Amino acid sequence: MSDGRAAWFVDGSYLYNVWRNLHRADRLDYLLLRRHLEDRFRVEIKDAYYFNSVPELQTESSHAFHEALTYPPPIGPGLRVKLYWLQKREMYWPSSWGGGPIVHPDTGQQFELTQQKAVDVGLAFHLMRSHEHQQWRTLLLAAGDGDFHEVIQHLVEYRDVSVILIGSMDSISRELRPYAQVVVELDRIAEAVARQVR
């Protein structure tokens, strides 16, 4: 990891789901994770971003969580939080199947599809902007989606950036995996980065 400058980018929904799938009673501590990554890879994180989608009306605990992520070290993980919107769309059968609404068989309530919007675009945009400005040599990426693999490919092949993926091997897309120098699997470091629930 050449000069020790790094960026840390987190897809919040992805990391939350990886942690949840560990079936632990505790929570992921982002400050402990930051310290672990900086110590293990001997880097200094220059830019740190957290991306997620939230419902239009955030809960008080969700707001407090996102606020806590912004506190700088040594108090907090020092993440710049970027929140995007969730889109709800009513579901319908394909026109070849009649085109009617898809409803619950017992309640008759129409099913809705909830999708996060703009997280991948925001992450890719801020990733390139951060690298252009900070010229870091190491990317610590907590994301598994292959949608922005071309951005990662560009950084690895044309900007000589080392990519370290954080998550779980089975949740990282096959498009991203080849560009990783290392994969930090959360299940292997869980004890070091866990915060007990009070």
Secondary structure, 3 states (H helix, E strand, C coil): CCCCEEEEEEEHHHHHHHHHCCCCCCEECHHHHHHHHHHHHCCEEEEEEEEEEECCCCCHHHHHHHHHHCCCCCCCCCCEEEEEEEEEEECECCHHHCCCECECCCCCCECEEEEECCHHHHHHHHHHHHHHHHCCCEEEEECCCHHHHHHHHHHHHHHCCEEEEEECHHHCCCCCHHHEEEEEEHHHHHHHHEECCC
